[in-house]
């Protein structure tokens, strides 16, 4: 278990793992599950090479392989989309 050590203890979010992002051949990047918290709440900016690798992931192929019977991206009908 990992708590955000930048937030007050009473409200610090917790994470229990890491996300792995494929890079160029033979390279994979790893970040804690809380990376989106660090980015949005604390202004952390990952290295550009990590950002580029995240943006290069083919989510459709990844999701189709992992959940072949679930349309991706699955978004509940009642959610307001901010980007179209």
C-alpha positions as CSV (number, residue, x, y, z in Angstrom):
1,X,0.0,0.0,0.0
2,X,1.3,3.5,-0.9
3,X,-0.2,6.7,0.4
4,X,0.4,10.0,-1.3
5,X,3.0,11.6,1.0
6,X,2.3,15.1,-0.4
7,X,-1.3,15.2,0.8
8,X,-2.4,15.5,4.5
9,X,-2.6,12.1,6.0
10,X,-6.3,12.2,6.6
11,X,-7.1,12.7,2.9
12,X,-4.2,11.1,1.2
13,X,-5.3,8.7,-1.6
14,X,-3.9,5.2,-1.6
15,X,-2.5,3.1,-4.4
16,X,-1.4,-0.6,-4.5
17,X,0.4,-1.1,-7.7
18,X,1.9,0.3,-10.8
19,X,0.9,0.8,-14.4
20,X,3.4,-0.4,-17.1
21,X,3.6,1.3,-20.5
22,X,5.4,-0.2,-23.5
23,X,8.1,1.9,-25.0
24,X,10.3,1.3,-28.0
25,X,11.6,-2.3,-28.5
26,X,12.9,-3.7,-25.2
27,X,11.7,-0.8,-23.0
28,X,8.8,-0.6,-20.7
29,X,8.0,2.3,-18.3
30,X,6.5,1.9,-14.9
31,X,4.6,4.4,-12.7
32,X,2.6,4.1,-9.5
33,X,-1.2,3.9,-9.9
34,X,-1.3,7.3,-8.2
35,X,0.5,8.9,-11.2
36,X,-2.7,10.6,-12.3
37,X,-3.2,12.0,-8.8
38,X,0.4,13.4,-8.8
39,X,-0.2,15.0,-12.2
40,X,-3.6,16.5,-11.6
41,X,-3.3,17.5,-7.9
42,X,0.4,18.1,-7.4
43,X,1.4,19.3,-10.9
44,X,3.9,16.5,-11.6
45,X,5.0,16.3,-15.2
46,X,6.4,12.9,-16.2
47,X,9.4,12.8,-18.5
48,X,8.4,13.5,-22.1
49,X,9.5,10.0,-23.2
50,X,6.9,8.5,-20.8
51,X,4.2,10.9,-22.0
52,X,5.0,10.0,-25.7
53,X,4.9,6.2,-24.8
54,X,1.5,6.7,-23.1
55,X,0.1,8.6,-26.1
56,X,1.4,5.9,-28.5
57,X,-0.5,3.0,-26.8
58,X,-3.1,1.5,-29.0
59,X,-6.0,1.3,-26.6
60,X,-8.4,-0.3,-29.0
61,X,-6.0,-3.2,-29.6
62,X,-5.2,-3.6,-25.9
63,X,-8.8,-3.5,-24.8
64,X,-9.9,-5.9,-27.5
65,X,-7.3,-8.4,-26.5
66,X,-8.1,-8.1,-22.8
67,X,-11.9,-7.8,-22.9
68,X,-13.0,-9.1,-26.3
69,X,-16.8,-8.8,-25.5
70,X,-16.7,-5.3,-24.0
71,X,-17.0,-2.3,-26.3
72,X,-14.1,0.2,-25.6
73,X,-14.0,2.8,-24.3
74,X,-16.9,1.9,-22.1
75,X,-18.5,5.0,-20.8
76,X,-21.8,5.1,-18.8
77,X,-24.6,6.8,-20.7
78,X,-25.1,9.4,-17.9
79,X,-21.5,10.7,-18.1
80,X,-21.0,14.1,-19.7
81,X,-18.1,13.9,-22.2
82,X,-15.7,16.8,-22.1
83,X,-13.7,15.8,-25.2
84,X,-15.2,14.5,-28.4
